[in-house]
Amino acid sequence: MGEKLEPKIINELSQFSFYVPAYQRGYRWTSQEVADLLNDIRDFKPRQILPTDDKTWYCLQPIVIKHKENNVYEVIDGQQRLTTIYLILHYLNQDYKEDSPLRDKLFEINYQTRTTTASFLKSLGTEQEEDAGKYIDFYYIKQAYETIKNWFREKDRSFDIFDFRSKFNFNTKVIWYESAEEEPIAVFTRLNIGKISLTNAELIKALFLNSSNFGHGATKEERITLKKKQLEISTEWDNIENDLQNDRFWYFISDSQKMNNRIEFIFDIISKKPISGDSFFTFRHFNDKFINRTTDVIDDNWKEVRNYYQRLHEWYNERSLYHKIGYLICTKKITIRDLLNASSEMTKSEFEIYLHKLIKESLVGVKIGDLTYSDKNRLKNVLLLYNILTMLQNGNDDSKFPFDIYKKDEWDIEHITAIKEEMPKEKEMEQWLKDALPYIDVLKDGADSLIARIHSFNEADGGFESLFNDVIVHFEENIEDEDINHISNLALLDSKTNRGYKNAVFPVKRKTIIERDKSGTFIPICTKNVFLKYFTEYPPKISFWTWEDREKYRQDLENILLNYTEE
């Protein structure tokens, strides 16, 4: 038997018996939570659109259960709601004698940890009421029951308790989620570590596709038309979800690595879901919009979802928009939600001007020639934009900057040539020298002596620091110490590659970059250009990062970013 996801009216629960296992926490609802539920039911006004339609209903959060036997279900999540529902029904029954046919039949609820809880619940409000001080759970249950009792007693004569009772029993529903997984504890664990398979998206899907939303009591022709609409929404839903499962598309618009049903991201945008708060905020938003169960309401809401998705899809497929929007989202200069809202009031050309303005604002106060390693946040943004705009310069290339890789991996600002401050660890010293040895320029002054010192180096004799510094000076081509942290000696690189060559000299880094590029590792285009000497006039000094290289690199940076900086 597969999983079931359906709404059930409160009255339907009477046929079941529920079992609360030991791994569940005790009852802890506060008086405020109980009163909020009662107020919501009181204020809810069921409506009937057509004489043949069901009345609209008030929806509670999900109850996740696992079938045990016959009509017995193990409660995996939602026992607090279930217990409160029982308490309200139990109180409403106290108006009638024990044997009165007007009393509602109540569901059974038993607890593994406190086996006497079931009898305690039944005793509330009767002459045989049991001691609430026996367990902490009983204290909270008693407090909730007193809240219910006082809430009803404080109502004036205009309050219709029979109307309330009817709304609670027949116009209030819980989302019934029956798990097909064999191990309820595994489901419970996922629920409590944020990996619940029951999401806002699945609940909203039930609103759109539940058969009761599609013309209950309609004519045969109307039902056929509505069934086609249901199939259309279902197909489009799957297509949108499949597109969003493409990481290249997903990480263009989002940073989240946790959302399984990614279409929920669009629902969150539409509902204006706050960063924190009610985890079912988005579902409640759409549930409120579906109070009128008409085809027009369903059509209008689905059209809004489709329009949001289509705009995101258009941005993804338009190369210039993809890169500029991707940069702004990646650097958190604006949210995709705000961009969607802003774009709805603009023509395409106006939107492009707006994006240009936002990118320019992100670099306010930045002077390329003044940036150093100490300003890593601004450096990272500048180098990211530099790579993106360099890719865009080639109109014949349809490649895209992989924001998915950039967001999922850690990225560093890397020194292009080695720095003296990061000397290898003792066990790495000899290998560091061996790696540098093949690239020493024998034509340079002092090269023979340097090679001889490397060959004769013995870890036990010491003297590595002096040799290390001399090797770095050999490859740096007169770069002064104060210039080593300037942007002209810095590039964007993933942390794995960066850590892999451990402050090696330029030619060793170059060799590593080429090898990783050949193996399929993403190397940003400008970083690749640096190590392949694209900025230097022929013939380049392949093994050295020279002063000329640095100047050409800096000039290219400034030229590419010219339209977005003050320089």
C-alpha positions as CSV (number, residue, x, y, z in Angstrom):
1,M,0.0,0.0,0.0
2,G,1.4,3.4,-1.0
3,E,1.4,6.6,0.9
4,K,-1.9,8.5,1.4
5,L,-2.3,12.2,1.5
6,E,-5.8,13.5,1.9
7,P,-7.9,15.8,4.0
8,K,-10.2,14.2,6.6
9,I,-13.0,15.9,8.5
10,I,-12.8,15.7,12.3
11,N,-15.9,13.5,12.4
12,E,-14.2,10.9,10.3
13,L,-11.5,10.3,13.0
14,S,-14.1,8.7,15.3
15,Q,-13.8,5.4,13.5
16,F,-10.1,5.1,14.4
17,S,-7.9,4.2,17.4
18,F,-4.6,6.0,17.7
19,Y,-1.5,4.8,19.5
20,V,1.2,7.3,20.6
21,P,4.6,5.6,20.9
22,A,7.2,6.2,23.5
23,Y,9.5,8.2,21.2
24,Q,7.0,11.0,21.1
25,R,7.4,13.9,23.5
26,G,4.7,14.6,26.0
27,Y,1.7,16.9,25.6
28,R,2.9,20.5,25.8
29,W,0.4,22.8,24.1
30,T,0.0,26.1,25.9
31,S,-3.3,27.8,26.8
32,Q,-2.6,30.4,24.0
33,E,-2.2,27.7,21.3
34,V,-5.5,26.0,22.4
35,A,-7.4,29.4,22.5
36,D,-6.0,30.3,19.0
37,L,-7.4,27.1,17.6
38,L,-10.8,27.7,19.2
39,N,-10.9,31.3,17.9
40,D,-10.0,30.2,14.4
41,I,-12.8,27.7,14.3
42,R,-15.3,30.3,15.7
43,D,-14.3,32.9,13.2
44,F,-14.3,30.5,10.2
45,K,-17.4,30.9,8.0
46,P,-18.1,27.8,5.8
47,R,-19.4,28.8,2.3
48,Q,-21.1,26.9,-0.3
49,I,-20.5,28.2,-3.9
50,L,-23.1,26.1,-5.6
51,P,-26.0,24.0,-4.1
52,T,-24.2,20.9,-5.3
53,D,-20.8,21.8,-3.9
54,D,-19.3,20.8,-0.5
55,K,-18.9,23.6,1.9
56,T,-15.5,25.1,2.3
57,W,-13.4,23.8,5.2
58,Y,-10.8,25.0,7.8
59,C,-7.6,23.1,7.6
60,L,-5.3,22.0,10.5
61,Q,-1.7,21.0,10.1
62,P,-0.8,17.4,9.2
63,I,-1.2,14.3,11.2
64,V,1.4,11.7,10.1
65,I,0.4,8.1,10.9
66,K,1.4,4.5,10.2
67,H,-1.3,1.8,9.9
68,K,-0.8,-1.0,12.5
69,E,-3.9,-3.2,12.3
70,N,-7.6,-2.9,11.6
71,N,-8.5,0.7,12.4
72,V,-5.4,1.3,14.7
73,Y,-2.8,3.8,13.6
74,E,0.5,4.7,15.2
75,V,1.0,8.5,15.4
76,I,4.3,9.6,14.0
77,D,3.7,13.3,14.2
78,G,0.7,15.5,15.2
79,Q,-0.2,13.9,18.6
80,Q,-0.4,17.3,20.2
81,R,-3.1,18.4,17.7
82,L,-4.8,15.0,18.0
83,T,-5.0,15.3,21.8
84,T,-6.3,18.8,21.6
85,I,-9.0,17.7,19.1
86,Y,-10.0,15.0,21.6
87,L,-10.2,17.5,24.5
88,I,-12.5,19.8,22.5
89,L,-14.8,16.9,21.5
90,H,-14.8,15.6,25.0
91,Y,-15.8,18.9,26.4
92,L,-18.6,19.3,23.9
93,N,-20.0,15.9,24.9
94,Q,-20.3,17.0,28.6
95,D,-23.6,18.8,27.7
96,Y,-25.2,15.4,27.2
97,K,-25.8,12.5,29.5
98,E,-23.5,9.4,29.1
99,D,-26.1,7.4,27.2
100,S,-27.5,10.3,25.1
101,P,-27.5,9.6,21.3
102,L,-26.5,13.3,20.9
103,R,-23.0,12.6,22.2
104,D,-20.4,12.4,19.6
105,K,-18.5,9.1,19.3
106,L,-14.8,9.9,20.1
107,F,-11.8,8.2,18.6
108,E,-9.5,6.2,21.0
109,I,-6.1,7.6,21.8
110,N,-3.6,5.5,23.9
111,Y,-0.1,6.3,25.0
112,Q,2.7,3.8,25.3
113,T,4.6,5.8,28.0
114,R,1.7,6.8,30.2
115,T,-0.8,3.9,29.9
116,T,-3.3,5.7,32.1
117,T,-3.4,8.8,29.9
118,A,-6.5,7.4,28.0
119,S,-8.5,7.0,31.2
120,F,-7.3,10.4,32.5
121,L,-8.6,12.1,29.3
122,K,-12.0,10.4,29.7
123,S,-12.2,11.5,33.3
124,L,-11.8,15.2,32.7
125,G,-14.9,17.2,33.6
126,T,-16.6,14.3,35.3
127,E,-17.1,13.4,39.0
128,Q,-14.4,10.8,38.6
129,E,-11.7,13.2,37.4
130,E,-8.3,11.8,38.1
131,D,-5.4,13.7,39.8
132,A,-3.6,15.9,37.3
133,G,-0.5,16.2,39.4
134,K,0.5,12.6,38.9
135,Y,2.5,13.3,35.7
136,I,3.7,16.5,33.9
137,D,1.8,15.5,30.8
138,F,-1.4,15.4,32.9
139,Y,-0.7,18.9,34.1
140,Y,-0.5,20.3,30.6
141,I,-3.6,18.3,29.4
142,K,-5.6,19.5,32.4
143,Q,-4.5,23.1,31.7
144,A,-5.6,22.8,28.1
145,Y,-8.9,21.3,29.1
146,E,-9.5,24.2,31.6
147,T,-8.7,26.7,28.8
148,I,-11.3,25.0,26.6
149,K,-13.9,25.0,29.4
150,N,-13.3,28.7,30.3
151,W,-13.3,29.7,26.6
152,F,-16.8,28.3,26.1
153,R,-18.1,29.6,29.4
154,E,-17.0,33.2,28.7
155,K,-19.1,33.4,25.5
156,D,-22.2,35.5,25.6
157,R,-25.7,34.5,24.5
158,S,-25.1,35.3,20.9
159,F,-22.5,32.5,20.7
160,D,-24.1,29.4,19.0
161,I,-22.4,26.4,20.5
162,F,-24.3,24.1,18.1
163,D,-22.9,26.0,15.1
164,F,-19.4,25.7,16.5
165,R,-19.8,22.0,17.1
166,S,-21.0,21.5,13.5
167,K,-18.1,23.5,12.1
168,F,-15.6,21.6,14.2
169,N,-16.9,18.2,13.2
170,F,-17.9,18.7,9.6
171,N,-16.0,21.8,8.3
172,T,-12.7,21.3,9.9
173,K,-10.2,18.9,8.4
174,V,-6.7,17.5,9.2
175,I,-4.2,16.7,6.5
176,W,-4.1,12.9,6.8
177,Y,-0.6,11.6,5.8
178,E,-0.3,7.9,6.0
179,S,3.3,6.8,5.6
180,A,4.1,3.6,3.7
181,E,7.6,3.4,5.3
182,E,8.1,0.3,7.4
183,E,10.0,2.0,10.3
184,P,7.9,4.8,11.9
185,I,10.9,5.9,14.0
186,A,12.9,6.6,10.8
187,V,10.0,8.8,9.6
188,F,9.8,10.5,13.0
189,T,13.5,11.2,12.9
190,R,13.3,12.8,9.5
191,L,10.4,14.9,10.7
192,N,12.4,16.2,13.6
193,I,15.7,16.9,11.7
194,G,14.0,18.9,8.9
195,K,13.9,16.2,6.2
196,I,10.1,15.6,6.2
197,S,8.8,14.2,3.0
198,L,5.5,15.9,3.6
199,T,6.1,19.5,2.5
200,N,4.2,22.7,1.8
201,A,4.4,21.8,-1.9
202,E,2.7,18.4,-1.4
203,L,-0.1,20.0,0.7
204,I,-0.6,22.7,-1.9
205,K,-0.7,20.0,-4.7
206,A,-3.6,18.4,-2.8
207,L,-5.4,21.8,-2.9
208,F,-4.9,22.0,-6.7
209,L,-5.5,18.4,-7.6
210,N,-7.8,17.0,-5.0
211,S,-10.9,15.7,-6.8
212,S,-13.2,17.6,-4.5
213,N,-11.8,20.9,-5.8
214,F,-12.9,20.0,-9.3
215,G,-16.6,20.5,-9.7
216,H,-18.2,18.1,-7.2
217,G,-21.8,17.8,-8.4
218,A,-21.1,19.2,-11.8
219,T,-22.6,17.9,-15.1
220,K,-20.8,15.2,-17.0
221,E,-19.5,17.7,-19.6
222,E,-18.2,20.0,-16.8
223,R,-16.5,17.1,-15.1
224,I,-14.8,16.1,-18.3
225,T,-13.5,19.7,-18.8
226,L,-12.4,19.9,-15.2
227,K,-10.6,16.5,-15.4
228,K,-8.7,17.9,-18.4
229,K,-7.7,20.9,-16.3
230,Q,-6.6,18.7,-13.5
231,L,-4.4,16.7,-15.9
232,E,-3.0,19.9,-17.4
233,I,-2.0,21.2,-14.0
234,S,-0.5,17.9,-12.9
235,T,1.6,17.7,-16.1
236,E,2.8,21.3,-15.9
237,W,3.6,20.7,-12.2
238,D,5.8,17.8,-13.0
239,N,7.5,19.7,-15.8
240,I,8.3,22.7,-13.5
241,E,9.6,20.4,-10.8
242,N,11.8,18.5,-13.3
243,D,13.3,21.8,-14.7
244,L,14.1,23.0,-11.2
245,Q,15.8,19.7,-10.4
246,N,18.5,20.8,-12.9
247,D,21.1,22.2,-10.6
248,R,22.4,24.7,-13.1
249,F,18.9,26.3,-13.2
250,W,18.2,25.8,-9.5
251,Y,21.4,27.5,-8.2
252,F,21.0,30.3,-10.6
253,I,17.9,31.4,-8.6
254,S,18.5,29.9,-5.1
255,D,21.2,29.0,-2.5
256,S,19.3,26.2,-0.9
257,Q,20.7,22.7,-1.0
258,K,17.9,21.2,1.2
259,M,14.6,21.7,-0.6
260,N,13.5,18.4,-2.1
261,N,10.3,19.7,-3.8
262,R,11.9,22.7,-5.5
263,I,8.6,24.0,-6.9
264,E,7.9,25.1,-3.3
265,F,10.4,27.9,-3.8
266,I,8.0,29.5,-6.2
267,F,5.1,29.1,-3.8
268,D,7.3,30.7,-1.0
269,I,7.9,33.7,-3.3
270,I,4.2,34.1,-4.1
271,S,3.2,33.8,-0.4
272,K,6.0,36.2,0.7
273,K,7.0,33.6,3.2
274,P,9.1,35.2,6.1
275,I,12.6,33.8,6.8
276,S,11.5,32.3,10.1
277,G,8.1,31.5,11.7
278,D,5.3,29.0,10.8
279,S,6.8,26.2,8.8
280,F,3.4,25.8,7.0
281,F,3.0,29.5,6.3
282,T,3.0,28.9,2.5
283,F,0.4,26.2,2.7
284,R,-1.8,28.3,4.9
285,H,-1.5,31.2,2.4
286,F,-2.8,29.1,-0.5
287,N,-5.4,27.3,1.7
288,D,-6.9,30.8,2.5
289,K,-6.9,31.6,-1.3
290,F,-8.8,28.3,-1.9
291,I,-11.8,29.1,0.4
292,N,-13.9,29.5,-2.7
293,R,-13.5,26.1,-4.4
294,T,-14.2,27.2,-8.0
295,T,-12.5,26.4,-11.2
296,D,-11.7,30.2,-11.7
297,V,-9.9,30.3,-8.3
298,I,-7.8,27.3,-9.3
299,D,-7.1,28.6,-12.7
300,D,-6.1,32.1,-11.4
301,N,-3.8,30.7,-8.8
302,W,-2.1,28.2,-11.1
303,K,-1.7,30.9,-13.8
304,E,0.2,33.0,-11.2
305,V,2.5,30.0,-10.4
306,R,3.1,29.4,-14.1
307,N,3.8,33.1,-14.8
308,Y,6.5,33.2,-12.1
309,Y,8.1,30.0,-13.3
310,Q,8.1,31.2,-17.0
311,R,9.8,34.5,-16.0
312,L,12.5,32.6,-14.2
313,H,12.9,30.2,-17.1
314,E,13.2,33.1,-19.6
315,W,15.9,34.7,-17.4
316,Y,17.8,31.4,-17.3
317,N,17.7,30.9,-21.0
318,E,18.7,34.5,-21.9
319,R,22.5,34.5,-21.5
320,S,23.0,38.1,-20.6
321,L,20.2,38.1,-18.0
322,Y,21.4,34.8,-16.6
323,H,24.8,36.1,-15.9
324,K,23.8,39.5,-14.5
325,I,21.0,38.2,-12.4
326,G,23.1,35.3,-11.3
327,Y,25.8,37.7,-10.1
328,L,23.4,39.8,-8.1
329,I,21.7,36.8,-6.4
330,C,25.1,35.1,-5.7
331,T,26.5,38.2,-4.1
332,K,23.2,38.8,-2.2
333,K,22.8,42.3,-3.6
334,I,19.1,41.6,-4.1
335,T,16.7,38.6,-3.8
336,I,15.1,36.8,-6.7
337,R,11.7,37.7,-5.1
338,D,12.5,41.4,-5.2
339,L,13.7,41.1,-8.8
340,L,10.5,39.3,-9.8
341,N,8.5,42.0,-8.2
342,A,10.5,44.8,-9.8
343,S,10.4,43.3,-13.3
344,S,6.6,43.0,-13.3
345,E,6.4,46.8,-13.7
346,M,9.2,47.1,-16.4
347,T,9.8,46.4,-20.1
348,K,12.7,44.2,-20.9
349,S,14.9,47.1,-21.8
350,E,14.0,48.9,-18.6
351,F,14.8,45.8,-16.7
352,E,18.2,45.5,-18.3
353,I,19.0,49.1,-17.3
354,Y,17.8,48.3,-13.8
355,L,20.2,45.3,-13.6
356,H,23.1,47.5,-14.8
357,K,22.3,50.0,-12.1
358,L,22.2,47.3,-9.4
359,I,25.6,45.9,-10.5
360,K,27.1,49.3,-10.6
361,E,25.8,50.0,-7.1
362,S,27.4,46.8,-5.9
363,L,30.8,48.2,-6.8
364,V,30.3,51.7,-5.4
365,G,33.5,52.9,-3.9
366,V,35.6,50.1,-5.4
367,K,38.8,51.1,-7.2
368,I,40.4,48.1,-8.8
369,G,44.0,49.4,-8.4
370,D,43.5,49.8,-4.6
371,L,42.1,46.3,-3.8
372,T,44.3,44.0,-1.7
373,Y,44.0,40.5,-0.1
374,S,42.8,42.0,3.2
375,D,39.5,43.1,1.5
376,K,38.4,39.5,0.6
377,N,34.7,40.0,0.4
378,R,34.9,42.9,-2.1
379,L,37.7,41.1,-3.9
380,K,35.6,37.9,-4.3
381,N,32.7,39.9,-5.8
382,V,35.0,41.8,-8.2
383,L,36.7,38.7,-9.4
384,L,33.4,36.9,-9.8
385,L,32.0,39.7,-11.9
386,Y,35.2,39.9,-13.9
387,N,34.9,36.2,-14.9
388,I,31.2,36.6,-15.7
389,L,31.7,39.7,-17.9
390,T,34.7,38.1,-19.6
391,M,32.5,35.1,-20.6
392,L,29.8,37.5,-21.9
393,Q,32.3,39.3,-24.1
394,N,32.4,36.3,-26.4
395,G,29.1,36.6,-28.3
396,N,29.8,33.4,-30.2
397,D,30.1,31.3,-27.0
398,D,26.9,30.0,-25.4
399,S,28.6,28.7,-22.3
400,K,27.3,29.8,-18.9
401,F,29.0,30.5,-15.6
402,P,28.2,27.5,-13.3
403,F,26.6,29.1,-10.3
404,D,25.7,25.7,-9.0
405,I,29.4,24.8,-8.7
406,Y,30.3,28.2,-7.3
407,K,27.6,27.9,-4.6
408,K,28.1,24.3,-3.7
409,D,31.9,24.4,-3.5
410,E,34.1,26.7,-1.3
411,W,36.0,29.4,-3.3
412,D,39.2,31.2,-2.3
413,I,41.1,34.3,-3.3
414,E,44.4,32.7,-4.4
415,H,47.9,34.2,-4.7
416,I,49.1,33.7,-8.3
417,T,52.7,33.3,-7.3
418,A,54.0,32.0,-4.0
419,I,54.2,34.1,-0.8
420,K,57.0,34.0,1.8
421,E,54.5,34.0,4.7
422,E,53.3,30.5,4.0
423,M,56.3,28.2,4.3
424,P,55.6,24.4,3.9
425,K,55.4,22.2,6.9
426,E,58.4,20.2,7.8
427,K,57.3,17.0,6.2
428,E,56.5,18.8,2.9
429,M,59.7,20.8,2.6
430,E,61.7,18.4,0.5
431,Q,58.8,17.7,-1.9
432,W,58.2,21.5,-2.3
433,L,61.8,21.9,-3.5
434,K,61.6,18.9,-5.8
435,D,58.5,20.4,-7.5
436,A,60.2,23.8,-8.0
437,L,63.5,22.4,-9.3
438,P,62.6,21.5,-12.9
439,Y,61.4,25.1,-13.6
440,I,64.5,27.0,-12.3
441,D,65.9,29.2,-15.1
442,V,69.5,28.1,-15.5
443,L,70.3,31.3,-17.4
444,K,69.5,33.6,-14.5
445,D,72.2,34.8,-12.1
446,G,72.7,32.5,-9.2
447,A,70.7,29.6,-10.7
448,D,73.6,27.1,-10.5
449,S,74.1,27.8,-6.9
450,L,70.3,27.5,-6.1
451,I,70.1,24.2,-7.9
452,A,73.1,22.8,-6.0
453,R,71.6,23.9,-2.7
454,I,68.4,22.2,-3.5
455,H,70.2,18.9,-4.4
456,S,72.2,19.0,-1.2
457,F,69.4,20.0,1.1
458,N,69.0,17.8,4.1
459,E,66.1,18.3,6.4
460,A,68.2,17.4,9.4
461,D,70.7,20.2,8.7
462,G,68.1,22.9,8.7
463,G,68.4,26.1,6.6
464,F,65.2,25.5,4.7
465,E,63.8,29.0,5.3
466,S,66.7,30.8,3.6
467,L,66.5,28.4,0.7
468,F,62.7,28.7,0.4
469,N,62.9,32.5,0.3
470,D,65.6,32.4,-2.4
471,V,63.5,30.0,-4.6
472,I,60.5,32.4,-4.3
473,V,62.7,35.4,-5.2
474,H,64.0,33.5,-8.3
475,F,60.4,33.0,-9.6
476,E,58.9,36.4,-8.6
477,E,60.8,38.5,-11.1
478,N,61.4,41.5,-8.8
479,I,57.9,41.6,-7.2
480,E,58.2,43.6,-4.0
481,D,56.9,42.2,-0.7
482,E,54.3,44.9,-0.4
483,D,52.9,44.1,-3.9
484,I,52.4,40.4,-3.2
485,N,48.8,40.9,-1.8
486,H,47.7,43.3,-4.6
487,I,44.8,42.3,-6.8
488,S,47.3,41.9,-9.7
489,N,48.6,38.8,-7.9
490,L,45.2,37.4,-7.0
491,A,42.7,35.1,-8.7
492,L,39.5,33.2,-8.0
493,L,39.9,29.5,-7.4
494,D,38.1,26.6,-5.7
495,S,39.4,25.6,-2.3
496,K,40.2,22.0,-3.2
497,T,42.6,23.1,-6.0
498,N,44.0,25.9,-3.8
499,R,44.8,23.5,-1.0
500,G,46.2,20.9,-3.4
501,Y,49.3,22.9,-4.4
502,K,50.1,24.4,-1.0
503,N,51.7,27.7,-1.9
504,A,53.8,26.3,-4.7
505,V,55.8,28.5,-7.1
506,F,54.0,29.8,-10.2
507,P,55.0,27.0,-12.7
508,V,53.9,24.3,-10.3
509,K,50.6,26.0,-9.8
510,R,50.3,26.4,-13.6
511,K,50.9,22.7,-14.1
512,T,48.2,21.8,-11.4
513,I,45.7,24.2,-13.0
514,I,46.2,22.7,-16.5
515,E,45.9,19.1,-15.1
516,R,42.7,19.9,-13.2
517,D,41.2,21.7,-16.2
518,K,41.9,18.6,-18.4
519,S,40.2,16.4,-15.8
520,G,37.0,18.4,-16.0
521,T,37.4,20.6,-12.9
522,F,35.8,24.0,-13.4
523,I,38.5,26.7,-13.5
524,P,37.1,30.2,-13.9
525,I,38.0,31.6,-17.3
526,C,40.1,34.5,-16.0
527,T,42.0,32.3,-13.6
528,K,42.8,30.0,-16.5
529,N,43.8,33.0,-18.6
530,V,46.3,34.0,-15.9
531,F,48.1,30.7,-15.8
532,L,48.0,30.2,-19.5
533,K,49.6,33.6,-20.0
534,Y,46.8,35.0,-22.2
535,F,47.6,38.6,-21.1
536,T,51.3,38.5,-22.0
537,E,52.8,39.4,-25.4
538,Y,54.7,36.5,-27.2
539,P,57.1,35.0,-26.2
540,P,55.9,34.8,-22.6
541,K,58.1,33.6,-19.7
542,I,56.0,30.5,-19.0
543,S,57.6,29.7,-15.6
544,F,57.4,33.2,-14.2
545,W,54.7,35.6,-13.1
546,T,56.4,38.8,-14.1
547,W,55.8,42.5,-13.4
548,E,54.6,42.8,-17.0
549,D,52.2,39.9,-16.5
550,R,50.7,41.6,-13.4
551,E,50.3,44.9,-15.2
552,K,48.6,43.4,-18.2
553,Y,46.3,41.4,-15.9
554,R,45.4,44.5,-13.9
555,Q,44.7,46.5,-17.1
556,D,42.3,43.7,-18.4
557,L,40.5,43.7,-15.0
558,E,40.0,47.5,-15.2
559,N,38.9,47.4,-18.8
560,I,36.3,44.6,-18.4
561,L,34.8,46.3,-15.3
562,L,35.0,49.8,-16.7
563,N,31.3,50.3,-17.2
564,Y,30.6,49.3,-13.6
565,T,33.3,51.1,-11.6
566,E,34.3,54.7,-10.9
567,E,37.6,54.4,-12.7
